[in-house]
Each structure stands twice: as structure tokens, then as C-alpha cells.
Amino acid sequence: MGAIATVWQHAIELLLPSRCVGCGAGGTYLCDACLGRARRAGPLAFDPASSAFDEVTAPLAYEGTARTAVHRLKYSGLRAIASSMARPMAEALSSA
């Protein structure tokens, strides 16, 4: 991130402090407690013969706080939440 973008991000954080999308706790957009309560995704039904992909994985079930987090990232442009979502995705990929 460039210097101007970093300064801008800090200014926004001062004016509009981050709140967890699950519980509203301050300091982060997705707190460890809400992330820990999110249900892990089970095995996915997937047929590689009918897809351009060899496999598919998902770290969390698409419900509750996880769903809200995805919506905030995709539809509200809350890119800062991506770093909180990265850890469970990395864990899912390493165990796939």
C-alpha cells in the first residue's frame, strides 16, 4: 500500500473506527471470537469433470458472520476485512 493510501486508511480509522461485523466489538472488522464461532465448511460436493477447476475448498460455511463478512467485502468494498478472512482460508488451503 502506498504512503498516501496508508495515511488515508488511518484517517478513515480515526473518523470511523472498525467494528466487528459479527458482534460489534471495536478494533477489527472480524474478531477472533466471532471467527472462532463460525462453523467450518464440511466437504464440498464437487465434480471436477464438469468444471474448469480440479478442486474447490472453503474455510467457513456461508452463513452468519462469515456470510456478512463476505458481503461486506464484495458488495460494500470493505477490503480491510480481507486480512481477517485470510487466516481461515490459508488454513483450509494447507489442509486441502
N, CA, C and O atoms as a GROMACS GRO file, in nm:
protein
  384
    1MET      N    1   0.086  -0.117   0.000
    1MET     CA    2   0.000   0.000   0.000
    1MET      C    3   0.090   0.122   0.000
    1MET      O    4   0.188   0.128   0.074
    2GLY      N    5   0.058   0.220  -0.082
    2GLY     CA    6   0.136   0.342  -0.092
    2GLY      C    7   0.120   0.430   0.030
    2GLY      O    8   0.030   0.410   0.112
    3ALA      N    9   0.207   0.528   0.042
    3ALA     CA   10   0.206   0.618   0.158
    3ALA      C   11   0.075   0.695   0.169
    3ALA      O   12   0.021   0.710   0.278
    4ILE      N   13   0.025   0.745   0.058
    4ILE     CA   14  -0.100   0.822   0.061
    4ILE      C   15  -0.216   0.732   0.102
    4ILE      O   16  -0.301   0.773   0.181
    5ALA      N   17  -0.220   0.612   0.048
    5ALA     CA   18  -0.327   0.519   0.084
    5ALA      C   19  -0.321   0.482   0.232
    5ALA      O   20  -0.424   0.469   0.297
    6THR      N   21  -0.200   0.466   0.285
    6THR     CA   22  -0.184   0.434   0.427
    6THR      C   23  -0.233   0.548   0.514
    6THR      O   24  -0.305   0.525   0.611
    7VAL      N   25  -0.196   0.670   0.481
    7VAL     CA   26  -0.242   0.787   0.557
    7VAL      C   27  -0.394   0.797   0.549
    7VAL      O   28  -0.460   0.822   0.649
    8TRP      N   29  -0.448   0.778   0.431
    8TRP     CA   30  -0.593   0.783   0.411
    8TRP      C   31  -0.663   0.677   0.495
    8TRP      O   32  -0.764   0.706   0.558
    9GLN      N   33  -0.610   0.555   0.497
    9GLN     CA   34  -0.669   0.446   0.575
    9GLN      C   35  -0.667   0.480   0.724
    9GLN      O   36  -0.765   0.454   0.794
   10HIS      N   37  -0.558   0.538   0.772
   10HIS     CA   38  -0.550   0.578   0.914
   10HIS      C   39  -0.650   0.690   0.946
   10HIS      O   40  -0.710   0.690   1.053
   11ALA      N   41  -0.666   0.783   0.855
   11ALA     CA   42  -0.763   0.892   0.876
   11ALA      C   43  -0.905   0.836   0.884
   11ALA      O   44  -0.983   0.878   0.970
   12ILE      N   45  -0.937   0.744   0.797
   12ILE     CA   46  -1.070   0.682   0.800
   12ILE      C   47  -1.090   0.607   0.930
   12ILE      O   48  -1.198   0.613   0.990
   13GLU      N   49  -0.987   0.537   0.976
   13GLU     CA   50  -0.996   0.460   1.100
   13GLU      C   51  -1.020   0.552   1.220
   13GLU      O   52  -1.090   0.515   1.314
   14LEU      N   53  -0.963   0.672   1.218
   14LEU     CA   54  -0.986   0.768   1.326
   14LEU      C   55  -1.130   0.819   1.325
   14LEU      O   56  -1.192   0.833   1.430
   15LEU      N   57  -1.181   0.847   1.207
   15LEU     CA   58  -1.317   0.900   1.195
   15LEU      C   59  -1.424   0.792   1.209
   15LEU      O   60  -1.528   0.814   1.270
   16LEU      N   61  -1.398   0.676   1.153
   16LEU     CA   62  -1.492   0.564   1.155
   16LEU      C   63  -1.421   0.439   1.203
   16LEU      O   64  -1.379   0.357   1.122
   17PRO      N   65  -1.405   0.422   1.334
   17PRO     CA   66  -1.331   0.308   1.386
   17PRO      C   67  -1.393   0.175   1.341
   17PRO      O   68  -1.515   0.163   1.326
   18SER      N   69  -1.307   0.077   1.320
   18SER     CA   70  -1.354  -0.054   1.276
   18SER      C   71  -1.435  -0.122   1.385
   18SER      O   72  -1.407  -0.109   1.504
   19ARG      N   73  -1.537  -0.196   1.342
   19ARG     CA   74  -1.623  -0.273   1.431
   19ARG      C   75  -1.641  -0.411   1.370
   19ARG      O   76  -1.657  -0.425   1.249
   20CYS      N   77  -1.638  -0.512   1.454
   20CYS     CA   78  -1.657  -0.649   1.408
   20CYS      C   79  -1.795  -0.663   1.344
   20CYS      O   80  -1.894  -0.619   1.402
   21VAL      N   81  -1.801  -0.726   1.226
   21VAL     CA   82  -1.929  -0.743   1.157
   21VAL      C   83  -2.018  -0.844   1.228
   21VAL      O   84  -2.138  -0.851   1.201
   22GLY      N   85  -1.959  -0.923   1.318
   22GLY     CA   86  -2.038  -1.023   1.391
   22GLY      C   87  -2.096  -0.972   1.521
   22GLY      O   88  -2.215  -0.988   1.547
   23CYS      N   89  -2.011  -0.910   1.605
   23CYS     CA   90  -2.055  -0.871   1.739
   23CYS      C   91  -2.047  -0.722   1.767
   23CYS      O   92  -2.100  -0.675   1.868
   24GLY      N   93  -1.980  -0.646   1.680
   24GLY     CA   94  -1.969  -0.503   1.700
   24GLY      C   95  -1.851  -0.460   1.786
   24GLY      O   96  -1.836  -0.341   1.813
   25ALA      N   97  -1.767  -0.554   1.829
   25ALA     CA   98  -1.650  -0.519   1.910
   25ALA      C   99  -1.558  -0.428   1.829
   25ALA      O  100  -1.545  -0.444   1.708
   26GLY      N  101  -1.496  -0.334   1.897
   26GLY     CA  102  -1.408  -0.240   1.830
   26GLY      C  103  -1.270  -0.296   1.801
   26GLY      O  104  -1.227  -0.393   1.863
   27GLY      N  105  -1.203  -0.234   1.706
   27GLY     CA  106  -1.064  -0.267   1.678
   27GLY      C  107  -1.039  -0.360   1.562
   27GLY      O  108  -0.925  -0.372   1.517
   28THR      N  109  -1.141  -0.426   1.511
   28THR     CA  110  -1.122  -0.517   1.399
   28THR      C  111  -1.255  -0.536   1.327
   28THR      O  112  -1.362  -0.515   1.385
   29TYR      N  113  -1.249  -0.576   1.201
   29TYR     CA  114  -1.372  -0.599   1.126
   29TYR      C  115  -1.425  -0.741   1.142
   29TYR      O  116  -1.540  -0.768   1.108
   30LEU      N  117  -1.342  -0.830   1.194
   30LEU     CA  118  -1.384  -0.968   1.220
   30LEU      C  119  -1.301  -1.018   1.337
   30LEU      O  120  -1.185  -1.056   1.319
   31CYS      N  121  -1.359  -1.018   1.456
   31CYS     CA  122  -1.283  -1.051   1.577
   31CYS      C  123  -1.256  -1.202   1.586
   31CYS      O  124  -1.325  -1.283   1.524
   32ASP      N  125  -1.155  -1.236   1.665
   32ASP     CA  126  -1.118  -1.377   1.683
   32ASP      C  127  -1.232  -1.459   1.742
   32ASP      O  128  -1.249  -1.575   1.707
   33ALA      N  129  -1.310  -1.399   1.833
   33ALA     CA  130  -1.421  -1.472   1.895
   33ALA      C  131  -1.526  -1.510   1.791
   33ALA      O  132  -1.571  -1.624   1.788
   34CYS      N  133  -1.564  -1.416   1.707
   34CYS     CA  134  -1.664  -1.446   1.603
   34CYS      C  135  -1.609  -1.542   1.499
   34CYS      O  136  -1.680  -1.630   1.451
   35LEU      N  137  -1.483  -1.526   1.465
   35LEU     CA  138  -1.420  -1.617   1.370
   35LEU      C  139  -1.414  -1.758   1.428
   35LEU      O  140  -1.435  -1.856   1.357
   36GLY      N  141  -1.386  -1.767   1.558
   36GLY     CA  142  -1.382  -1.898   1.624
   36GLY      C  143  -1.518  -1.964   1.633
   36GLY      O  144  -1.527  -2.087   1.633
   37ARG      N  145  -1.625  -1.885   1.641
   37ARG     CA  146  -1.761  -1.941   1.648
   37ARG      C  147  -1.817  -1.979   1.512
   37ARG      O  148  -1.915  -2.053   1.503
   38ALA      N  149  -1.756  -1.930   1.406
   38ALA     CA  150  -1.806  -1.959   1.271
   38ALA      C  151  -1.789  -2.108   1.242
   38ALA      O  152  -1.685  -2.168   1.271
   39ARG      N  153  -1.892  -2.167   1.184
   39ARG     CA  154  -1.889  -2.310   1.153
   39ARG      C  155  -1.797  -2.334   1.035
   39ARG      O  156  -1.805  -2.268   0.932
   40ARG      N  157  -1.709  -2.431   1.053
   40ARG     CA  158  -1.618  -2.468   0.945
   40ARG      C  159  -1.695  -2.540   0.836
   40ARG      O  160  -1.789  -2.615   0.864
   41ALA      N  161  -1.656  -2.517   0.713
   41ALA     CA  162  -1.724  -2.581   0.600
   41ALA      C  163  -1.687  -2.729   0.597
   41ALA      O  164  -1.573  -2.766   0.622
   42GLY      N  165  -1.785  -2.810   0.567
   42GLY     CA  166  -1.760  -2.952   0.552
   42GLY      C  167  -1.714  -2.982   0.410
   42GLY      O  168  -1.687  -2.890   0.333
   43PRO      N  169  -1.705  -3.109   0.377
   43PRO     CA  170  -1.667  -3.146   0.241
   43PRO      C  171  -1.767  -3.088   0.140
   43PRO      O  172  -1.888  -3.089   0.163
   44LEU      N  173  -1.715  -3.039   0.031
   44LEU     CA  174  -1.799  -2.979  -0.071
   44LEU      C  175  -1.830  -3.080  -0.181
   44LEU      O  176  -1.743  -3.155  -0.224
   45ALA      N  177  -1.954  -3.081  -0.225
   45ALA     CA  178  -1.992  -3.165  -0.338
   45ALA      C  179  -1.937  -3.100  -0.464
   45ALA      O  180  -1.972  -2.986  -0.496
   46PHE      N  181  -1.852  -3.170  -0.533
   46PHE     CA  182  -1.784  -3.110  -0.647
   46PHE      C  183  -1.747  -3.218  -0.747
   46PHE      O  184  -1.692  -3.322  -0.711
   47ASP      N  185  -1.778  -3.194  -0.872
   47ASP     CA  186  -1.745  -3.287  -0.980
   47ASP      C  187  -1.644  -3.219  -1.072
   47ASP      O  188  -1.683  -3.135  -1.154
   48PRO      N  189  -1.516  -3.255  -1.061
   48PRO     CA  190  -1.415  -3.190  -1.145
   48PRO      C  191  -1.436  -3.211  -1.294
   48PRO      O  192  -1.388  -3.133  -1.375
   49ALA      N  193  -1.507  -3.316  -1.331
   49ALA     CA  194  -1.531  -3.343  -1.473
   49ALA      C  195  -1.620  -3.237  -1.536
   49ALA      O  196  -1.615  -3.215  -1.657
   50SER      N  197  -1.702  -3.171  -1.456
   50SER     CA  198  -1.794  -3.071  -1.509
   50SER      C  199  -1.747  -2.928  -1.481
   50SER      O  200  -1.827  -2.834  -1.486
   51SER      N  201  -1.619  -2.912  -1.452
   51SER     CA  202  -1.569  -2.780  -1.416
   51SER      C  203  -1.430  -2.758  -1.475
   51SER      O  204  -1.360  -2.852  -1.511
   52ALA      N  205  -1.393  -2.633  -1.484
   52ALA     CA  206  -1.258  -2.598  -1.528
   52ALA      C  207  -1.158  -2.609  -1.414
   52ALA      O  208  -1.037  -2.596  -1.436
   53PHE      N  209  -1.206  -2.633  -1.292
   53PHE     CA  210  -1.120  -2.641  -1.175
   53PHE      C  211  -1.100  -2.787  -1.134
   53PHE      O  212  -1.188  -2.871  -1.155
   54ASP      N  213  -0.986  -2.815  -1.074
   54ASP     CA  214  -0.957  -2.950  -1.025
   54ASP      C  215  -1.020  -2.976  -0.889
   54ASP      O  216  -1.062  -3.088  -0.860
   55GLU      N  217  -1.026  -2.873  -0.807
   55GLU     CA  218  -1.086  -2.889  -0.675
   55GLU      C  219  -1.136  -2.755  -0.623
   55GLU      O  220  -1.101  -2.649  -0.675
   56VAL      N  221  -1.217  -2.761  -0.519
   56VAL     CA  222  -1.275  -2.642  -0.457
   56VAL      C  223  -1.262  -2.659  -0.307
   56VAL      O  224  -1.278  -2.770  -0.255
   57THR      N  225  -1.232  -2.551  -0.237
   57THR     CA  226  -1.228  -2.556  -0.091
   57THR      C  227  -1.288  -2.428  -0.035
   57THR      O  228  -1.284  -2.322  -0.098
   58ALA      N  229  -1.342  -2.438   0.084
   58ALA     CA  230  -1.398  -2.322   0.154
   58ALA      C  231  -1.364  -2.336   0.301
   58ALA      O  232  -1.379  -2.445   0.357
   59PRO      N  233  -1.320  -2.229   0.364
   59PRO     CA  234  -1.283  -2.240   0.505
   59PRO      C  235  -1.402  -2.241   0.599
   59PRO      O  236  -1.400  -2.309   0.702
   60LEU      N  237  -1.506  -2.166   0.565
   60LEU     CA  238  -1.620  -2.149   0.656
   60LEU      C  239  -1.750  -2.172   0.582
   60LEU      O  240  -1.760  -2.148   0.461
   61ALA      N  241  -1.849  -2.218   0.655
   61ALA     CA  242  -1.983  -2.231   0.598
   61ALA      C  243  -2.034  -2.090   0.565
   61ALA      O  244  -2.007  -1.995   0.639
   62TYR      N  245  -2.105  -2.078   0.456
   62TYR     CA  246  -2.154  -1.948   0.410
   62TYR      C  247  -2.283  -1.914   0.483
   62TYR      O  248  -2.393  -1.925   0.429
   63GLU      N  249  -2.266  -1.872   0.610
   63GLU     CA  250  -2.380  -1.839   0.696
   63GLU      C  251  -2.333  -1.743   0.805
   63GLU      O  252  -2.214  -1.732   0.832
   64GLY      N  253  -2.427  -1.676   0.865
   64GLY     CA  254  -2.399  -1.590   0.980
   64GLY      C  255  -2.291  -1.487   0.956
   64GLY      O  256  -2.292  -1.416   0.855
   65THR      N  257  -2.197  -1.480   1.049
   65THR     CA  258  -2.091  -1.380   1.042
   65THR      C  259  -2.003  -1.398   0.919
   65THR      O  260  -1.961  -1.299   0.859
   66ALA      N  261  -1.974  -1.522   0.881
   66ALA     CA  262  -1.892  -1.545   0.762
   66ALA      C  263  -1.961  -1.488   0.638
   66ALA      O  264  -1.896  -1.427   0.553
   67ARG      N  265  -2.090  -1.509   0.627
   67ARG     CA  266  -2.167  -1.457   0.513
   67ARG      C  267  -2.166  -1.304   0.514
   67ARG      O  268  -2.147  -1.240   0.411
   68THR      N  269  -2.186  -1.246   0.633
   68THR     CA  270  -2.183  -1.100   0.645
   68THR      C  271  -2.047  -1.045   0.604
   68THR      O  272  -2.038  -0.944   0.535
   69ALA      N  273  -1.940  -1.112   0.647
   69ALA     CA  274  -1.805  -1.068   0.612
   69ALA      C  275  -1.783  -1.072   0.460
   69ALA      O  276  -1.727  -0.978   0.404
   70VAL      N  277  -1.826  -1.179   0.396
   70VAL     CA  278  -1.812  -1.190   0.250
   70VAL      C  279  -1.892  -1.079   0.181
   70VAL      O  280  -1.843  -1.018   0.086
   71HIS      N  281  -2.012  -1.054   0.228
   71HIS     CA  282  -2.095  -0.948   0.169
   71HIS      C  283  -2.031  -0.811   0.186
   71HIS      O  284  -2.032  -0.730   0.094
   72ARG      N  285  -1.974  -0.785   0.304
   72ARG     CA  286  -1.910  -0.655   0.326
   72ARG      C  287  -1.789  -0.638   0.234
   72ARG      O  288  -1.763  -0.529   0.184
   73LEU      N  289  -1.716  -0.746   0.212
   73LEU     CA  290  -1.601  -0.741   0.122
   73LEU      C  291  -1.646  -0.720  -0.022
   73LEU      O  292  -1.594  -0.632  -0.092
   74LYS      N  293  -1.741  -0.799  -0.067
   74LYS     CA  294  -1.781  -0.797  -0.208
   74LYS      C  295  -1.869  -0.678  -0.246
   74LYS      O  296  -1.848  -0.616  -0.350
   75TYR      N  297  -1.966  -0.648  -0.163
   75TYR     CA  298  -2.069  -0.551  -0.203
   75TYR      C  299  -2.056  -0.414  -0.138
   75TYR      O  300  -2.112  -0.316  -0.188
   76SER      N  301  -1.982  -0.406  -0.026
   76SER     CA  302  -1.963  -0.276   0.039
   76SER      C  303  -1.821  -0.224   0.022
   76SER      O  304  -1.790  -0.113   0.065
   77GLY      N  305  -1.736  -0.303  -0.042
   77GLY     CA  306  -1.599  -0.258  -0.067
   77GLY      C  307  -1.512  -0.251   0.057
   77GLY      O  308  -1.415  -0.176   0.059
   78LEU      N  309  -1.545  -0.328   0.160
   78LEU     CA  310  -1.468  -0.327   0.284
   78LEU      C  311  -1.346  -0.418   0.269
   78LEU      O  312  -1.342  -0.528   0.323
   79ARG      N  313  -1.248  -0.370   0.194
   79ARG     CA  314  -1.130  -0.452   0.165
   79ARG      C  315  -1.048  -0.482   0.289
   79ARG      O  316  -0.976  -0.582   0.292
   80ALA      N  317  -1.057  -0.400   0.392
   80ALA     CA  318  -0.980  -0.421   0.514
   80ALA      C  319  -1.017  -0.551   0.584
   80ALA      O  320  -0.938  -0.604   0.661
   81ILE      N  321  -1.136  -0.602   0.559
   81ILE     CA  322  -1.179  -0.727   0.623
   81ILE      C  323  -1.108  -0.848   0.563
   81ILE      O  324  -1.108  -0.956   0.623
   82ALA      N  325  -1.050  -0.833   0.446
   82ALA     CA  326  -0.985  -0.945   0.378
   82ALA      C  327  -0.872  -1.004   0.460
   82ALA      O  328  -0.852  -1.126   0.459
   83SER      N  329  -0.797  -0.921   0.532
   83SER     CA  330  -0.686  -0.975   0.612
   83SER      C  331  -0.737  -1.064   0.724
   83SER      O  332  -0.671  -1.162   0.758
   84SER      N  333  -0.852  -1.033   0.782
   84SER     CA  334  -0.911  -1.118   0.886
   84SER      C  335  -0.962  -1.249   0.827
   84SER      O  336  -0.962  -1.352   0.894
   85MET      N  337  -1.005  -1.245   0.702
   85MET     CA  338  -1.059  -1.364   0.637
   85MET      C  339  -0.948  -1.453   0.580
   85MET      O  340  -0.972  -1.569   0.546
   86ALA      N  341  -0.827  -1.399   0.568
   86ALA     CA  342  -0.717  -1.473   0.506
   86ALA      C  343  -0.671  -1.592   0.589
   86ALA      O  344  -0.638  -1.696   0.533
   87ARG      N  345  -0.668  -1.579   0.720
   87ARG     CA  346  -0.616  -1.687   0.805
   87ARG      C  347  -0.694  -1.816   0.789
   87ARG      O  348  -0.634  -1.920   0.764
   88PRO      N  349  -0.829  -1.815   0.802
   88PRO     CA  350  -0.901  -1.941   0.782
   88PRO      C  351  -0.889  -1.995   0.640
   88PRO      O  352  -0.891  -2.116   0.619
   89MET      N  353  -0.875  -1.906   0.542
   89MET     CA  354  -0.858  -1.954   0.404
   89MET      C  355  -0.723  -2.022   0.388
   89MET      O  356  -0.714  -2.127   0.324
   90ALA      N  357  -0.618  -1.964   0.446
   90ALA     CA  358  -0.485  -2.025   0.439
   90ALA      C  359  -0.485  -2.161   0.508
   90ALA      O  360  -0.424  -2.256   0.459
   91GLU      N  361  -0.554  -2.171   0.622
   91GLU     CA  362  -0.564  -2.300   0.692
   91GLU      C  363  -0.638  -2.403   0.607
   91GLU      O  364  -0.597  -2.519   0.602
   92ALA      N  365  -0.745  -2.361   0.541
   92ALA     CA  366  -0.821  -2.453   0.456
   92ALA      C  367  -0.737  -2.500   0.338
   92ALA      O  368  -0.742  -2.617   0.301
   93LEU      N  369  -0.660  -2.410   0.280
   93LEU     CA  370  -0.576  -2.447   0.166
   93LEU      C  371  -0.462  -2.540   0.207
   93LEU      O  372  -0.426  -2.630   0.132
   94SER      N  373  -0.405  -2.517   0.325
   94SER     CA  374  -0.294  -2.602   0.368
   94SER      C  375  -0.339  -2.742   0.405
   94SER      O  376  -0.260  -2.837   0.400
   95SER      N  377  -0.466  -2.757   0.442
   95SER     CA  378  -0.516  -2.890   0.477
   95SER      C  379  -0.586  -2.959   0.361
   95SER      O  380  -0.628  -3.074   0.373
   96ALA      N  381  -0.599  -2.890   0.247
   96ALA     CA  382  -0.667  -2.949   0.131
   96ALA      C  383  -0.578  -3.047   0.058
   96ALA      O  384  -0.619  -3.106  -0.042
   0.00000   0.00000   0.00000
